[in-house]
Amino acid sequence: ANLWLNSNTYRVVISMLTYNANLDLLTMTNVHFMFARSGHVWKEITNRTFKLLQYDSFEVYLWDILFYLHITLLLVNEVRDILSELRARRWHVKKAFKHYIGFWNTVDWVSILMAYIMLIVWLMRYTKVAQLQDTLIGLPGTIATCSSATNQVTCETEIYQSFYQDAEQAGSWIKDSNLLGAFYPIIIMLRLFKAFQAQPRLALVAMTLYNSAGDLAHFTIVFLAAFISFVFTGICLFGQEIADYAQFDRAAMSLFRM
């Protein structure tokens, strides 16, 4: 017999999709059953919700357009600075690069590159969600075609499996897009520090952080060494009894919250 649940099984996931037509929200609910070597079974319910119609008003378009106009303007200014340096150094690339490159210019280029990476990921997200929306709208008609199939159950199962796979792919792109969006404010914060250089008191705070960067880096190394040791200690002591310490990432997050 083909036993899909045996002694080597680590996790079983039961997934279901629900759609709220009033709010235009599609929710994937996953019920996770995690099996420990000691025989304990943990249950965890996770939800991933996303809006199918991503641009429901002109204001949403407007904010995106303004943001990328600003990023494009920043790109144009940086390219002009590079050309000015090249002309000033008689097109000697190495000398121009040494004079141009610096911490704040690096921050500007990182913000530009991250913004356009976010744009690419967002376009992929938009495409996947739009395809998922079209599939959901045409799902009743697609299911109806299975009535003339030789094996109706198999036909419907394949359609639902394909729909779930599309939802998983869309959810994955949404997660990547949200992660990039979550880290981008840090880059904006660094660019604000650059703007603070124009005001002496604000520049003093920014330069203090800049000058202490080396000491902060050494502190981070020592802190991570001690923190990771405590993570493994928590896994050894509580990993078979408490779900929050069953894995390295879970234990690290639990200790970080403390």
Secondary structure as GFF3:
##gff-version 3
##sequence-region A 1 258
A	DSSP	beta_strand	11	20	.	.	.	ID=ss1
A	DSSP	beta_strand	25	35	.	.	.	ID=ss2
A	DSSP	beta_strand	41	51	.	.	.	ID=ss3
A	DSSP	alpha_helix	58	88	.	.	.	ID=ss4
A	DSSP	alpha_helix	93	100	.	.	.	ID=ss5
A	DSSP	alpha_helix	103	137	.	.	.	ID=ss6
A	DSSP	alpha_helix	139	144	.	.	.	ID=ss7
A	DSSP	three_ten_helix	145	148	.	.	.	ID=ss8
A	DSSP	alpha_helix	152	196	.	.	.	ID=ss9
A	DSSP	alpha_helix	200	211	.	.	.	ID=ss10
A	DSSP	alpha_helix	213	238	.	.	.	ID=ss11
A	DSSP	three_ten_helix	243	245	.	.	.	ID=ss12
A	DSSP	alpha_helix	248	257	.	.	.	ID=ss13
###
